[in-house]
Amino acid sequence: MMIHLPETYLSRMKALLSDDFQAYRESFDEPRTFGLRANTRKITPGELEARLPFTLEKVPWTENGFYYDGSEKPSRHPYYFAGLYYLQEPSAMTPAAVLPVDPGDRVLDLCAAPGGKSTELFTKLQGNGILFSNDISNSRAQALLKNLELFGADRCVIMSEDPVRLSARFPGYFDKILIDAPCSGEGMFRKEPSVVNAWVEHGNAFYVSLQKKIVAEALKMLAPGGLLLYSTCTFSPEEDENIVLFMKSLCPGLTVMEPSLYAPGFAHGMPEFAESPDPELTRCIRLFPHKIRGEGHFIALLKKPGERERNAAAAPEKDAVIPKEAAEFLSHVTLPREGFHIELRNDKLSLVPDGLPDLRGLRVMRAGLFLGEVRPNRFEPSQALAMTLSKDTYEPVLDLPSDDPRVLRYLKGETLDISDHPELSGMVLIMTDGFPLGFGKARAGSLKNHYLKGWRYQ
């Protein structure tokens, strides 16, 4: 059944699309698409495709994205809990795919929750550089934190701050910035019909005001020669091409770049519908649901004038004095040490990248990898740490096949019978098919569950 769309919206889309309008309208009769994206820090796309028991098909505009059938439930498979992939609408994979990220970059994802773009940006750093992932909403930032920790992120700072406060602290600091801006969501009407009601309530002007404030602060944080990726999931030229023009007015010499990624069905920007017919706007990318297998998106890649300087290696920093209980546990762990140091604050132990700027006074949810908490006479390792480990970096390990019923029971928080592994004792890393899930404490053939409550299988 076709979704009811406001006549004012349809009239504008008819003017925008001309002869393509009917095909766009008919796309609402087509089922929405579903996608997942491999975590290339843990598994190759080919290996994931071979392992998953789902029907997968490659997404053409990203090397590690797949379509899956909506009747299948990859969110219920143990590999999802092992952080091997992220569930993401296929067109939403495009912004992080288009932004060129190099190892060693300082990267900012400014409107990051729930983490789809951030998780991909983290993997593109390849273990060298730093990702600052921010969302002004603290509740949404909680989901961002979970998804990055699920992916095994260590070189990251997760924040919940107003962009105005960030720009005052980080002028000219970032090599790459991604802004997936809050928008009217016109490109998601098929996927989420409820978004239509928000469009009726707010219109486009409400979001234009937000977008201008966000991009103005982002430009202050972009280093000379740096790249900024601006994206929305809407078709409105007011929120798309006109925001690009607004950024160019704020930063003389800002250039719209030709993205290296174009896939069949991608459309160019539409300068004829902008406030000024700047020919550079044709270098933007528009995704329409009648032209691709996905929903709607707009993408613009911009370069700030000036020469880009490579970031110098940070000076090594000293480790904090570690309590003996923590030291004993960490003797079983092989941590990445080059470019990191250990900090102890308020009984919380973290592995922190060297050379971070002063973060005091900012709402920082996590800086680096949270290792665990020092308690009286014991150390409690974190779920985040577990997600970074392997058989080569921790012992002892209990590795169960993904079809072993105990895997699901573990993910539900139950105590496990491990009498078939009498050799195991103490804090054990639970894995499935060689991929980490979390910790449990083994004693006399039984394993007490330490899987984080907020992550449990429901």
Order of alpha helices (4+ residues) and beta strands (2+ residues): alpha-alpha-beta-alpha-beta-beta-alpha-beta-alpha-beta-alpha-beta-alpha-beta-alpha-beta-alpha-alpha-beta-alpha-beta-beta-beta-beta-alpha-beta-beta-beta-beta-beta-alpha-beta-alpha-beta-beta-beta-beta
